[in-house]
Amino acid sequence: MPVTLAQAKELSQDKLTNEIIDDFIASPVLATLPFDDTAKSNGVSLTYVYNRVTTQSDAAPRALNTEYVPQQAATNQETTNLKIMGGSWQIDRVLARDERQVIDLVTFQSREKAKAAVALFHDLFINGSKSTDVLQFDGLKAIAESRSAHIVDAESLDLSDASKIKANGQQLLYALRQAFKGTEGFTHMGMNSDMFAIFQTIADTIPNVSYTRDELGHVVYWYGATRIVGMGYKPGTADEIIETSATGLTDIYLWREGMDGVHGVSPDGSPLVEIHLPNFNEAKAVHTGDVEFVAAIVAKKLNSVAIVKNIKVVGE
């Protein structure tokens, strides 16, 4: 049965575990992403088998005393392997026990590791490629490029300063509408900080780019009903997950989350996020804890992912 991180949190009674799940839920990607499980008749598996729709079913009128022309929706059977994400940390038992003047170091290290795991998931969500690294799952870039579908080339559309945004902002919206063409719409639009700043500027002048505030007071930007998401940085670095190239070009990724679109996959019976805390009853000086997240993503329909490429956001 599909589950979200918020539902997984309801099954946890541990305060620190709930705080760490909150760190995952704070991700605009993970907050509402549904996860299916890999349950098989012979037990738990780390491989998810599914059918991807490649041809939609159609319908037609029929004259009296005639039969319909048979036509079926077509699917391909696909598989994806779950990947293990996370990290460990170590602390001396004396520091864990006695150094609490400012922060609880066990809680601090656990939550920081959780934030790094979220950043890694974001990176793989966009850039993951199992053909280049067996430890990765295919992200949106690999999924879209493998089909050569719903990829729009903005042809170096220049939005690199305020005057060019004013002059060319409508061209950006036109490129986005081309990406939406032939799809069922998108729930999210991911970009880097350069592109996000441009959308903030566009929101000041164009009605269908708007913003609201979530329950925590954070500003959330929208293109129509599509949430605009800053994808952030790769774990432990200042490198953006969606890069701006040396020539000032960047891309926008769009996806429609849902069980018939883009969704996550996790092991059957998994709590989604697992936290292993040090056991300070063990007779050793240095103890280890870790945070682990076993998951992957799939896109069940060809039109649930799109890319708008080659938007110029930084001048030379």
Secondary structure as GFF3:
##gff-version 3
##sequence-region A 1 316
A	DSSP	alpha_helix	5	10	.	.	.	ID=ss1
A	DSSP	alpha_helix	15	25	.	.	.	ID=ss2
A	DSSP	beta_strand	35	37	.	.	.	ID=ss3
A	DSSP	beta_strand	47	55	.	.	.	ID=ss4
A	DSSP	beta_strand	74	81	.	.	.	ID=ss5
A	DSSP	beta_strand	83	92	.	.	.	ID=ss6
A	DSSP	alpha_helix	93	98	.	.	.	ID=ss7
A	DSSP	alpha_helix	105	127	.	.	.	ID=ss8
A	DSSP	alpha_helix	140	147	.	.	.	ID=ss9
A	DSSP	beta_strand	151	158	.	.	.	ID=ss10
A	DSSP	alpha_helix	162	180	.	.	.	ID=ss11
A	DSSP	beta_strand	188	191	.	.	.	ID=ss12
A	DSSP	alpha_helix	193	203	.	.	.	ID=ss13
A	DSSP	beta_strand	209	213	.	.	.	ID=ss14
A	DSSP	beta_strand	219	223	.	.	.	ID=ss15
A	DSSP	beta_strand	226	230	.	.	.	ID=ss16
A	DSSP	beta_strand	249	255	.	.	.	ID=ss17
A	DSSP	beta_strand	262	266	.	.	.	ID=ss18
A	DSSP	beta_strand	273	276	.	.	.	ID=ss19
A	DSSP	beta_strand	286	299	.	.	.	ID=ss20
A	DSSP	three_ten_helix	302	304	.	.	.	ID=ss21
A	DSSP	beta_strand	305	312	.	.	.	ID=ss22
###
